[in-house]
Amino acid sequence: MKHRRVLKIGSLLLVLALVFSFACAPPGGEEQPAPEKVITVGLLHFPIGLNPFVASSHAFFTVEWDFWNNLYDLGPEGTLIPDLAKEVVVSPDRKTYTITIRDNAQWQDGVPLTAHDVAFTYNYIIDNEMSWYASICECITEIKAIDDYTVELTLDKAWNQEVLNNNPLHIIMILPQHIWQDVTPEEAMGKEDIPASMLIGSGPYQVVEFVRDEYMRLRVTPQAREELGAKVDEYIFKGYADSSVMLQDLIAGNIDAVYGVELKAIPALEKVPEITIIPNVPARMDEVVFNCWDHAYEEGRETHPHPALRDVRVKQALDWAFDEKKATKMSYGEYGIVGYQYLTTWLGDFSHTELDIRGYDLDRARQILDDAGYLDTDGDGIRETAEGQPLEFDVWTCERGRFHTDVATMWAKEAKKIGIELNVSQMDSNTLWSYMNPNGEFDIALWDWSTDPDPWYLLCTMLCNQAVKGGWSEAGYCNPEYDRLYEEEALAATHEERRQLLWEMQELLYKDMPYINFAYYPSDTCAIRNDKVDVDVKVIEACGYGTLGKYFILTADTVS
């Protein structure tokens, strides 16, 4: 990779410390000079709006931290560092957190940011059940401002501090009370676009223009320039609907960086000396989803799901006929990692890598089916159930998993060799989701998920209370033992106790087989024009948010 500058560790730590010790104020009333340094970043999946309660794209959840702050923020290697929080004192029973916030934070309209804004934000979300943010705040029974810079947070139980810091305290963006207190929940949840007056944050860059599906402009605040040394006056994030067009603009030098490179395109980009790839952390995973919705099987439908999929031995045989290594290679090349269980290797020792994949072994698959009594009695090459129903399953993919149809087609060829027919077809993602949740009107699907730095929220997707209409479950999986372990891991006193419980949960999933997790891969890999952008690539890689994240926008510079 071609680097123009490497920050020393001491300098990096200074930058990271400064990120969380500045106050943002609006530009003065006088006319601002035209920006001297501008970096334009292309991105796929452009946010439909900047309303935090409606927006859902991964790009939005990355760029929002450039203009809003949280109590904690994510640093290099997935470590959490204080953002607005300055000091946290935990009570002996681990149920009360007294949080002191820094006293130099300001909103971008000049109003001081205080503990009252923090308490307001959480209570606004909890009291009004504001989107998915409310679900990660369920552990909070009360949060109130003790004084202007002290917040007292009370929990329902003695939650593990890793869970609390990584989820409610890290994910929730703090909103200005003096602006949002007059916004009803219905108004807040009613539209993607919100007026500029509601886009007042406390972060290093301020939103100055947003045009849906086209671009947004972020302007540096005076404090970010003076106290943090931010060198870029303005960032323009330009939306693209077509990846190939975006990459051609990068190659031509029409834009300076991109967010969201298809991994198959990387070899071609690597041949361009002026382009440097910034691979992101392996925070996404591909999975095969088996229908586990009990009601779907109990209804005795003539179509989906196929009753044989209730037999875990059939799913085991299909797993042995699935070549995870080949699927990962054909999809992501050297940037993919063969999947293990439901937690990616980015999550460190929480990922149960000792629980290896079953591997690819057609003889093993045939033996399982033989022993289970699934035989080809009519000689057509397809095995049948004891009732004579052929083992013929529909496998559905969608366009959001760009390589899923290719992978499923490869799998179907292998499954045919063990006497199972897989019929592969593709549909749009919304249609596929409706078939999965809550109808359970499918046999097998291919899907993908993205993880946060902590597994607590991702693992909730397999709880029994999520196997309902409007829940997060696509498989419809429900196991009370899994639910019990999930509750215990969130309350574990130590990291090691929690790790052990998380491993037990993954072992349970391995046994029950609601999924085959076959690949981990970088989400939204980035690239820059190294003849236009000067940045420490290794630091940006380690932070995991690429060219939209706070570390990029604060440390990048234009090339003279």
VMD Tcl script that draws the C-alpha trace (Angstrom):
set ca {
  {0.00 0.00 0.00}
  {1.18 3.53 -0.75}
  {1.27 5.75 2.35}
  {2.16 9.43 2.46}
  {2.35 9.83 6.20}
  {2.60 7.62 9.24}
  {1.63 9.10 12.60}
  {3.75 8.10 15.54}
  {1.89 6.40 18.37}
  {2.33 9.37 20.66}
  {0.90 11.73 18.07}
  {-2.02 9.38 17.44}
  {-2.88 9.19 21.11}
  {-2.79 12.98 21.30}
  {-5.20 13.22 18.36}
  {-7.51 10.64 19.90}
  {-7.48 12.42 23.24}
  {-8.26 15.74 21.60}
  {-11.20 14.26 19.69}
  {-13.10 14.02 22.93}
  {-12.08 17.30 24.55}
  {-13.31 20.02 22.24}
  {-16.35 22.24 22.17}
  {-18.17 22.97 18.93}
  {-19.53 26.40 18.13}
  {-21.20 27.76 15.03}
  {-19.43 29.82 12.43}
  {-19.54 33.54 13.13}
  {-22.14 35.81 11.67}
  {-19.74 37.14 9.08}
  {-19.51 35.52 5.67}
  {-17.23 32.49 5.68}
  {-14.44 32.20 3.12}
  {-14.70 29.53 0.48}
  {-13.10 26.29 1.66}
  {-9.52 25.90 0.61}
  {-9.35 22.14 1.13}
  {-12.17 19.85 0.03}
  {-12.30 16.05 -0.08}
  {-15.09 14.37 -2.04}
  {-16.06 10.85 -1.00}
  {-18.29 8.63 -3.11}
  {-20.56 6.16 -1.37}
  {-23.12 3.54 -2.22}
  {-26.37 3.25 -0.26}
  {-26.60 7.01 0.25}
  {-28.67 7.85 3.37}
  {-32.31 8.52 2.56}
  {-32.24 11.25 5.17}
  {-30.47 12.33 8.34}
  {-33.25 11.66 10.82}
  {-31.63 9.30 13.36}
  {-34.94 7.64 14.16}
  {-35.80 6.78 10.56}
  {-32.49 6.43 8.69}
  {-31.25 2.85 8.52}
  {-28.27 2.66 6.17}
  {-24.84 1.64 7.43}
  {-23.47 4.79 5.81}
  {-25.73 6.95 7.98}
  {-24.74 5.19 11.19}
  {-21.11 5.94 10.33}
  {-21.33 9.53 9.18}
  {-23.68 10.60 11.99}
  {-20.80 10.47 14.46}
  {-19.09 13.23 12.49}
  {-21.75 15.72 13.58}
  {-23.24 14.17 16.75}
  {-21.45 12.93 19.86}
  {-22.11 10.00 22.17}
  {-21.07 9.25 25.74}
  {-18.53 6.74 24.39}
  {-17.00 6.39 20.96}
  {-15.24 3.57 19.14}
  {-11.46 3.82 18.84}
  {-8.84 1.73 17.06}
  {-9.08 -2.06 17.31}
  {-12.66 -1.84 18.54}
  {-11.69 -0.20 21.84}
  {-14.11 2.21 23.48}
  {-12.89 5.61 24.59}
  {-14.82 8.41 26.34}
  {-16.54 10.94 24.12}
  {-18.82 13.20 26.14}
  {-18.28 11.10 29.26}
  {-15.37 12.36 31.37}
  {-15.63 10.14 34.45}
  {-17.88 7.21 35.41}
  {-18.39 5.97 38.96}
  {-20.16 2.64 39.38}
  {-21.98 1.79 42.61}
  {-20.96 -1.37 44.55}
  {-24.13 -3.18 43.41}
  {-23.29 -2.26 39.76}
  {-26.77 -0.81 39.23}
  {-26.09 2.93 39.46}
  {-23.74 4.80 37.14}
  {-22.78 8.38 37.97}
  {-21.45 9.91 34.75}
  {-19.61 13.24 34.68}
  {-19.58 14.80 31.22}
  {-16.96 17.25 30.04}
  {-17.83 20.90 30.59}
  {-16.47 22.30 27.33}
  {-18.92 20.73 24.87}
  {-21.24 23.02 22.92}
  {-23.90 22.61 20.30}
  {-23.10 23.98 16.89}
  {-25.48 26.91 17.49}
  {-23.43 28.04 20.50}
  {-25.66 26.62 23.28}
  {-23.68 24.69 25.94}
  {-24.18 20.91 25.95}
  {-25.09 19.78 29.48}
  {-26.20 16.74 31.43}
  {-29.78 17.86 30.83}
  {-29.32 17.15 27.11}
  {-28.02 13.66 27.93}
  {-30.93 12.83 30.25}
  {-33.43 14.31 27.78}
  {-32.12 12.20 24.90}
  {-32.40 8.90 26.76}
  {-35.79 9.70 28.27}
  {-37.11 10.86 24.89}
  {-36.10 7.51 23.39}
  {-37.29 5.34 26.29}
  {-40.59 7.11 27.06}
  {-41.65 7.26 23.42}
  {-40.19 3.90 22.31}
  {-38.22 5.56 19.56}
  {-37.34 2.93 16.95}
  {-34.68 0.30 17.67}
  {-32.81 2.64 20.00}
  {-35.44 1.97 22.67}
  {-34.67 -1.76 22.67}
  {-31.03 -1.21 23.60}
  {-32.10 1.07 26.47}
  {-34.43 -1.46 28.11}
  {-31.92 -2.03 30.89}
  {-32.26 1.61 32.03}
  {-34.95 2.24 34.65}
  {-34.10 5.89 35.29}
  {-31.70 8.53 34.00}
  {-31.61 12.07 35.35}
  {-29.36 15.12 35.49}
  {-27.97 15.73 38.99}
  {-26.43 19.03 37.93}
  {-25.30 20.62 34.69}
  {-22.48 18.13 34.17}
  {-23.52 15.01 36.10}
  {-25.93 12.29 35.00}
  {-27.19 9.47 37.22}
  {-28.20 6.31 35.39}
  {-30.01 3.48 37.18}
  {-30.23 -0.05 35.76}
  {-32.78 -2.77 36.40}
  {-30.01 -5.29 37.08}
  {-26.25 -5.37 37.54}
  {-25.43 -5.39 33.83}
  {-22.01 -6.27 32.49}
  {-20.14 -3.03 31.91}
  {-18.94 -4.17 28.46}
  {-22.57 -4.53 27.38}
  {-23.56 -1.18 28.80}
  {-20.62 0.78 27.40}
  {-20.77 -0.80 23.94}
  {-24.51 -0.52 23.49}
  {-26.64 2.07 25.34}
  {-23.70 4.39 26.06}
  {-21.95 4.02 22.69}
  {-24.78 3.80 20.18}
  {-27.10 6.54 21.44}
  {-26.29 9.94 19.88}
  {-26.95 12.89 22.20}
  {-29.52 15.38 20.89}
  {-29.99 19.05 21.86}
  {-32.92 19.38 24.25}
  {-33.61 22.98 23.26}
  {-34.38 21.80 19.71}
  {-35.86 18.32 20.07}
  {-38.08 18.99 23.10}
  {-40.61 20.62 20.78}
  {-40.64 17.69 18.34}
  {-43.39 15.14 18.97}
  {-42.53 11.43 18.63}
  {-44.95 11.24 15.70}
  {-43.08 14.04 13.94}
  {-39.71 12.48 14.74}
  {-40.75 9.09 13.35}
  {-42.74 10.48 10.45}
  {-40.18 11.33 7.80}
  {-36.63 10.64 6.68}
  {-35.71 14.25 5.99}
  {-35.58 16.70 8.87}
  {-35.02 20.46 8.63}
  {-31.55 21.90 8.98}
  {-32.51 23.44 12.31}
  {-32.74 19.92 13.78}
  {-29.31 18.90 12.46}
  {-27.47 20.83 15.14}
  {-24.88 18.52 16.68}
  {-21.79 18.84 18.84}
  {-19.33 16.99 16.60}
  {-16.33 18.29 14.67}
  {-18.19 18.84 11.39}
  {-21.55 20.48 10.77}
  {-24.05 19.54 8.09}
  {-24.46 22.58 5.84}
  {-26.32 20.98 2.93}
  {-28.12 17.70 2.23}
  {-29.72 16.76 -1.09}
  {-31.40 13.38 -0.97}
  {-29.88 10.72 -3.24}
  {-27.21 13.16 -4.42}
  {-24.81 14.63 -1.87}
  {-24.25 16.14 1.55}
  {-21.72 18.74 2.66}
  {-20.03 18.84 6.05}
  {-18.07 21.95 7.12}
  {-15.40 21.91 9.80}
  {-16.14 23.81 13.02}
  {-13.64 26.40 14.24}
  {-12.83 24.35 17.34}
  {-12.11 21.21 15.33}
  {-9.68 23.21 13.23}
  {-8.03 25.02 16.12}
  {-8.00 22.42 18.90}
  {-7.89 19.17 16.93}
  {-5.85 20.28 13.99}
  {-8.48 19.27 11.42}
  {-7.04 20.31 8.06}
  {-9.91 19.71 5.65}
  {-12.39 22.57 5.42}
  {-15.20 20.62 3.84}
  {-16.21 17.07 3.01}
  {-18.64 16.31 0.22}
  {-20.25 12.86 0.36}
  {-21.59 12.03 -3.10}
  {-24.17 9.30 -3.56}
  {-23.95 6.61 -6.25}
  {-26.49 4.00 -7.29}
  {-23.97 2.07 -9.40}
  {-20.72 0.77 -7.94}
  {-18.96 0.59 -11.31}
  {-19.71 4.24 -12.06}
  {-18.39 5.28 -8.65}
  {-15.15 3.35 -9.12}
  {-14.67 4.76 -12.61}
  {-14.98 8.26 -11.14}
  {-12.34 7.32 -8.56}
  {-9.97 6.00 -11.22}
  {-10.54 9.12 -13.34}
  {-9.81 11.35 -10.35}
  {-13.30 12.91 -10.33}
  {-13.64 12.00 -6.65}
  {-10.95 11.60 -3.99}
  {-12.12 8.54 -2.05}
  {-14.90 5.97 -1.89}
  {-16.83 4.14 0.81}
  {-18.14 0.76 -0.28}
  {-15.87 -1.08 -2.71}
  {-17.08 -4.43 -3.99}
  {-14.36 -6.85 -3.00}
  {-14.30 -8.39 -6.46}
  {-13.28 -4.98 -7.83}
  {-10.23 -4.68 -5.59}
  {-7.74 -6.47 -7.90}
  {-8.47 -3.99 -10.68}
  {-8.10 -1.01 -8.34}
  {-4.81 -2.35 -6.98}
  {-3.34 -2.00 -10.47}
  {-3.79 1.78 -10.28}
  {-0.73 3.23 -8.46}
  {-2.64 6.35 -7.37}
  {-5.26 4.27 -5.50}
  {-4.79 2.82 -2.02}
  {-7.25 0.25 -0.66}
  {-8.37 0.57 2.96}
  {-9.84 -2.81 3.94}
  {-12.33 -2.55 6.74}
  {-12.70 -4.89 9.71}
  {-14.57 -8.20 9.06}
  {-17.78 -7.00 10.67}
  {-20.24 -8.61 8.24}
  {-21.18 -12.23 7.74}
  {-23.00 -14.31 5.16}
  {-25.37 -17.01 6.32}
  {-27.67 -19.73 5.14}
  {-31.01 -19.43 6.95}
  {-33.11 -22.53 7.62}
  {-36.81 -22.11 8.34}
  {-37.32 -22.63 12.09}
  {-40.74 -20.98 12.48}
  {-42.72 -23.53 14.52}
  {-46.10 -22.18 13.42}
  {-45.15 -22.64 9.76}
  {-44.57 -26.37 10.22}
  {-47.54 -26.88 12.53}
  {-49.93 -25.39 9.96}
  {-49.22 -28.32 7.63}
  {-48.87 -26.21 4.52}
  {-48.73 -27.77 1.08}
  {-45.87 -25.50 0.06}
  {-43.17 -24.01 2.27}
  {-41.59 -25.05 4.55}
  {-40.59 -28.56 3.57}
  {-41.21 -30.82 6.62}
  {-37.83 -32.56 6.28}
  {-36.10 -29.34 7.32}
  {-37.27 -29.93 10.89}
  {-34.80 -32.81 10.95}
  {-31.40 -31.43 11.96}
  {-29.73 -34.39 10.18}
  {-30.93 -33.06 6.82}
  {-29.44 -29.67 7.64}
  {-26.19 -31.32 8.75}
  {-25.96 -33.17 5.47}
  {-26.56 -29.96 3.54}
  {-23.81 -28.32 5.58}
  {-21.32 -31.09 4.70}
  {-22.25 -30.53 1.04}
  {-21.56 -26.79 1.36}
  {-17.99 -25.82 0.50}
  {-17.49 -22.79 2.77}
  {-13.91 -22.22 1.68}
  {-14.85 -22.13 -2.01}
  {-17.88 -19.93 -1.32}
  {-15.74 -17.43 0.59}
  {-13.05 -17.38 -2.06}
  {-15.43 -16.92 -4.99}
  {-17.20 -14.06 -3.19}
  {-14.45 -12.11 -1.47}
  {-11.10 -13.44 -2.62}
  {-8.29 -12.81 -0.14}
  {-10.44 -10.38 1.85}
  {-12.94 -13.00 3.01}
  {-12.63 -15.21 6.10}
  {-14.26 -18.62 6.28}
  {-17.08 -18.46 8.80}
  {-17.31 -20.37 12.06}
  {-20.27 -19.60 14.27}
  {-22.47 -16.56 14.64}
  {-19.81 -14.14 15.92}
  {-17.17 -12.85 13.53}
  {-13.47 -12.95 14.31}
  {-13.54 -9.14 14.69}
  {-15.12 -9.78 18.10}
  {-11.92 -11.35 19.39}
  {-12.22 -14.14 21.93}
  {-16.02 -13.89 21.88}
  {-15.89 -15.65 18.49}
  {-15.88 -19.41 19.09}
  {-13.24 -20.27 16.50}
  {-12.55 -23.59 18.21}
  {-16.02 -24.62 17.11}
  {-14.91 -25.27 13.56}
  {-17.12 -25.46 10.50}
  {-18.24 -28.95 9.56}
  {-16.28 -28.73 6.34}
  {-16.96 -30.11 2.89}
  {-17.36 -33.90 2.72}
  {-19.93 -35.44 0.37}
  {-19.36 -38.96 1.66}
  {-20.09 -37.78 5.19}
  {-23.25 -36.07 3.95}
  {-24.45 -39.22 2.15}
  {-23.82 -41.35 5.23}
  {-25.89 -39.04 7.44}
  {-28.81 -39.25 5.04}
  {-28.49 -43.01 4.68}
  {-28.46 -43.51 8.45}
  {-31.48 -41.22 8.80}
  {-33.47 -43.29 6.30}
  {-33.63 -40.79 3.45}
  {-33.23 -43.04 0.41}
  {-33.75 -42.73 -3.32}
  {-36.38 -45.42 -3.73}
  {-37.53 -44.55 -7.26}
  {-34.07 -44.14 -8.80}
  {-34.51 -40.54 -10.00}
  {-31.44 -39.33 -8.10}
  {-33.40 -37.51 -5.39}
  {-33.93 -38.99 -1.93}
  {-37.34 -39.10 -0.30}
  {-38.81 -38.95 3.18}
  {-40.44 -42.03 4.68}
  {-43.75 -40.65 3.33}
  {-42.28 -40.48 -0.17}
  {-41.80 -36.71 -0.39}
  {-38.66 -35.82 -2.39}
  {-35.92 -33.84 -0.64}
  {-36.43 -30.84 -2.91}
  {-36.01 -27.41 -1.33}
  {-36.28 -23.84 -2.61}
  {-33.26 -21.65 -1.88}
  {-33.99 -17.93 -2.12}
  {-31.45 -15.14 -2.39}
  {-31.74 -11.37 -2.79}
  {-29.84 -8.60 -4.53}
  {-28.41 -7.19 -1.30}
  {-26.19 -10.28 -1.04}
  {-24.31 -9.61 -4.27}
  {-22.70 -13.04 -4.57}
  {-25.36 -15.13 -2.82}
  {-26.98 -16.39 -6.01}
  {-23.62 -17.60 -7.33}
  {-22.88 -19.31 -4.01}
  {-26.33 -20.94 -3.87}
  {-25.96 -22.19 -7.45}
  {-22.61 -23.77 -6.58}
  {-24.19 -25.35 -3.48}
  {-27.08 -26.75 -5.53}
  {-24.63 -28.62 -7.78}
  {-22.99 -30.24 -4.76}
  {-26.31 -31.04 -3.06}
  {-27.45 -32.86 -6.19}
  {-24.51 -35.23 -5.71}
  {-25.90 -36.34 -2.32}
  {-29.47 -36.71 -3.56}
  {-30.96 -33.33 -2.62}
  {-32.49 -30.91 -5.13}
  {-31.99 -27.19 -4.42}
  {-33.96 -24.79 -6.62}
  {-32.26 -21.37 -6.58}
  {-34.05 -18.12 -7.35}
  {-33.55 -14.44 -6.51}
  {-35.93 -11.71 -5.33}
  {-35.67 -8.25 -3.81}
  {-34.67 -8.04 -0.16}
  {-37.97 -6.63 1.14}
  {-39.92 -9.46 -0.45}
  {-37.56 -12.07 0.93}
  {-37.75 -10.59 4.42}
  {-41.57 -10.67 4.29}
  {-41.46 -14.36 3.42}
  {-39.14 -14.98 6.35}
  {-40.61 -12.75 9.08}
  {-43.23 -13.45 10.25}
  {-44.74 -15.77 7.65}
  {-42.09 -18.48 7.66}
  {-43.11 -19.05 4.03}
  {-39.76 -20.35 2.78}
  {-37.44 -23.35 2.93}
  {-33.91 -21.93 2.86}
  {-32.61 -18.40 2.29}
  {-29.27 -16.65 2.07}
  {-28.94 -13.46 4.11}
  {-26.29 -11.32 5.73}
  {-25.82 -9.42 8.97}
  {-23.50 -6.73 10.26}
  {-22.23 -6.74 13.84}
  {-21.54 -3.95 16.31}
  {-18.27 -3.92 18.29}
  {-20.11 -5.89 20.98}
  {-22.21 -9.02 20.23}
  {-25.05 -8.31 22.66}
  {-27.39 -6.64 20.18}
  {-26.65 -9.00 17.29}
  {-27.34 -12.06 19.43}
  {-30.75 -10.74 20.43}
  {-31.95 -11.53 16.89}
  {-32.25 -15.20 17.90}
  {-34.27 -14.71 21.08}
  {-37.75 -16.19 21.25}
  {-39.25 -12.71 21.65}
  {-37.78 -11.74 18.27}
  {-39.49 -14.61 16.44}
  {-42.60 -12.47 16.07}
  {-43.98 -10.02 13.56}
  {-41.78 -6.96 13.60}
  {-38.98 -8.81 15.38}
  {-35.42 -9.17 14.17}
  {-35.54 -12.92 13.61}
  {-35.42 -14.17 10.04}
  {-35.10 -17.87 10.90}
  {-37.83 -17.91 13.55}
  {-35.43 -19.69 15.90}
  {-36.57 -20.10 19.51}
  {-34.80 -22.03 22.26}
  {-35.45 -21.15 25.94}
  {-31.97 -22.38 26.85}
  {-30.46 -19.87 24.44}
  {-32.62 -17.13 25.99}
  {-31.39 -18.07 29.47}
  {-27.73 -17.92 28.41}
  {-28.32 -14.59 26.70}
  {-29.70 -13.06 29.89}
  {-26.85 -14.48 31.96}
  {-24.07 -13.23 29.67}
  {-25.39 -9.67 29.89}
  {-25.14 -9.85 33.68}
  {-21.79 -11.65 33.92}
  {-19.43 -9.95 36.36}
  {-16.25 -10.51 34.35}
  {-15.17 -10.70 30.73}
  {-14.12 -14.33 31.09}
  {-17.48 -15.37 32.55}
  {-19.20 -13.61 29.70}
  {-16.94 -15.21 27.08}
  {-17.75 -18.67 28.40}
  {-21.49 -18.04 28.19}
  {-21.17 -16.65 24.66}
  {-19.30 -19.79 23.62}
  {-22.08 -21.94 25.08}
  {-24.62 -19.97 23.04}
  {-22.65 -20.58 19.86}
  {-22.37 -24.29 20.67}
  {-26.14 -24.41 21.05}
  {-26.60 -22.78 17.65}
  {-24.13 -25.22 16.14}
  {-26.23 -28.10 17.48}
  {-29.66 -26.71 16.54}
  {-28.53 -25.38 13.13}
  {-30.82 -22.44 12.40}
  {-27.95 -21.16 10.24}
  {-24.81 -22.02 8.36}
  {-22.46 -19.07 8.77}
  {-20.11 -19.45 5.86}
  {-18.13 -16.22 5.47}
  {-17.00 -13.12 7.33}
  {-15.94 -10.16 5.27}
  {-15.12 -6.44 5.52}
  {-18.12 -4.17 5.46}
  {-17.81 -1.17 3.20}
  {-14.16 -1.43 2.24}
  {-12.77 1.96 1.23}
  {-10.23 3.37 -1.21}
  {-8.49 6.72 -1.59}
  {-6.59 8.57 -4.28}
  {-3.18 8.77 -2.61}
  {-2.22 11.60 -4.96}
  {-5.07 13.66 -3.51}
  {-5.60 12.43 0.07}
  {-2.92 12.20 2.74}
  {-3.95 9.94 5.62}
  {-2.54 7.20 7.84}
  {-4.16 4.16 6.26}
  {-3.29 1.79 9.11}
  {-5.06 3.98 11.66}
  {-8.20 4.22 9.52}
  {-8.13 0.45 8.94}
  {-7.98 -0.21 12.67}
  {-10.87 2.13 13.45}
  {-13.27 0.18 11.25}
  {-15.32 3.05 9.84}
  {-13.23 4.01 6.83}
  {-13.62 7.23 4.88}
  {-16.85 8.32 6.60}
  {-15.64 7.95 10.17}
  {-14.49 10.57 12.65}
  {-10.85 9.49 12.60}
  {-10.64 9.84 8.85}
  {-12.19 13.29 8.70}
  {-10.01 14.58 11.56}
  {-6.66 13.20 10.41}
  {-6.94 13.38 6.61}
  {-5.37 16.16 4.58}
  {-5.21 17.05 0.93}
  {-1.99 16.42 -0.95}
  {-0.22 19.66 -1.87}
}
mol new
graphics top color blue
foreach p $ca { graphics top sphere $p radius 0.5 }
foreach p [lrange $ca 0 end-1] q [lrange $ca 1 end] { graphics top cylinder $p $q radius 0.2 }
display resetview
